[in-house]
Amino acid sequence: MSETITLNYPIEMNGEVINEVNLRRPKTKDMKNIEKRGGGEITQSIHMIADLSGLDIKTIEELDAADFQRLNEVVAGFLDSTGNQ
């Protein structure tokens, strides 16, 4: 299962406009990889979104902060153990 998020503030990378991001649900190995990488909360979020979307780190870093926050909320929803998304 995955979720597609339409960006409020599309970005252009390498001549390509990115106006949506598709995030797949994380696996345990994704969580383990984030733990191994270390870093602060923002850095870990950037890496998690990159891993789940297939986009590179530089692309994630160019996202508008509001769009980045929305993507973080979707990831947090994936991790909600109550099943509420």
N, C-alpha and C positions, 0 to 999 in steps of 0.2 A: 504494500500500500504506500502511496505517496500523496503529496499535496502540492498543487501548483499555486504560487503566490504571485499575483500581479503587482509589480513595483509601482508605487506612486511617483517615483522619480527615476525613470529609466536611465541607464548609463550606456556609454559607448566605449567598447574595448576593442582595440585592433580593427577598427572600422565596422564593427558589428554592434548594433543596438540590442541591448538586453533589457527586455521589459517584463520578463517573468522568470521566476526561479522555481524549479521543481525539486522538492525535498523528499527523499525517501525516508522511511522510518529507520532509526538507528538500530544497530545490532550491538550485542555485548562487546564485540571486538572494536567497534567504534568508540565506545566508552573507555575501553582499555587503552586504545591509541591516544586519546585525549589526555588521559592520566599520565602516560609515558612522556608525552611532549612537555608537560608542565606549563609554566607561564601563568599569567593572571587570567582573570575571568573573561575579559574581552578577547584576549589571544586564544583562549580555549574555545570560545564561541565562534570566532572566525574560522578556526580549524575544523570545528564540528560542522559548520554550515558548508564549508568547502568540501569536506568529505561526503556529506549527505547530498549535495547538489551536483558534484562533479565539476564545479567551477574552480578555478585556481584562486590562491590566496589573494593575489593582487586584485582580482576582480571583486572579491568580497570586500576588500579594503576600500574600494571605490564607491560602494553603495552609500546612499544617503543614510544618515543615522536613523531616521524614522523607519526606513525599509529594513535596515539591519535589525532594529528592535522587533519589528513584526516577524521576521524570520526566526529570531530567538524565541518568540512566543509560540510559534508553531512547533519548534523543537521541544520546548517545555511541555506543550500539549501532548506530544508523542510519548513523553516520559511520565505523564500523569497516570499513576497506577490505579486510579479509580475508574478509568475507562472514559472519563469525560474529555471530549476534545472540542 
